[in-house]
Amino acid sequence: MQTEHPFAQYVRILGKGKNGSRALTRKEAYDSFRMVMNDEVLPEQLGAYLMLLRVKEEEPEELAGFIRAVRETIEPPSDAPGVDLDWSSYAGKRRQLPWFILSTLLLAQNGVKIFMHGASGHTAGRLYTRDVLTELGIAPCTSLNEAARRIEDSNFAYLDLEFLSPKLHEIIEMRPILGLRSPVHTIARMLNPLDADYVMQGIFHPGYRPMHQEAALLLGIPHLAVIKGDGGEIERNPDMPCLVQSVHGGKMSDEEWPALFKTRHMKDDELDVQRLRAVWEGAESDEYGEAAVVGTTAIALKLMGRADSIIDAELQAGEMWQARQRERFGAAA
């Protein structure tokens, strides 16, 4: 008789039927995902495991175990600078330009050290941050060591998941094969590999916001803000109210930010990436885009304790935008 594969127990826990299946404990999640990261799982098992998790939907205890397993495979440089803000970018944009990129550059010009990580190309028809940065002349990094040096020099660095965690990148690339996103998208968003005290999260499905909050508590993240961002990215849609669900010092809180406009704007007919630079430099104006930049920046300022209220955060962000160094696109002050 053939001996059962060690990973089979985890597939069985998740897939034993309506009455027999259950969620993984944090230890089971850690042990199983450690096997995934160490290539100790057969392809058939991995596909079944990911899709059973997808149907059930991952839970905070599971996420904490998964993320611990992944983080053990990542070795930050010993001399990495302190990072203020962890910013994930895994969704891509398809209706509006990625205005949040200007928010990160604006924060960097004002002394905030930002580490951005993301993935690209896993869904057709979307603009991904790595490609946008390249078109704008801001070179993405190819290692954590390079990212650490870039943050030291310019307060901002982007590193693709391909280099941050090749195994997670490999799994995300399975989406066209499986036909569905897997929990790896949530895991990658929450990695915070350089241990920033402040973490910004963007999701598409509103039900995932509390999951991110609860997982942040389990992971000991001091401060986190999660929003239903435009397209799933960390970008405030100025046409709609924005619920910001946060974690501060071990406590969860919710705060609704009002819409910045009374009527909605039309989506862009063409997503010309170079308009981001043109709007930054003042060669063009874009009411929606500039409001998205300021509104997103304001949420970051409030998260980081640099503003006491929504009004104060928006005023500060607006002043930062007006005072930006237009000739220093993509560079810190």
Helices and strands as residue ranges (DSSP letters): H 8-15, H 26-37, H 43-56, H 60-71, E 85-89, H 100-109, E 114-118, H 129-135, H 144-154, E 156-160, H 161-164, H 166-172, H 175-178, H 184-189, E 198-203, H 208-219, E 223-228, G 230-232, E 242-248, E 251-257, H 274-281, H 287-303, H 310-322
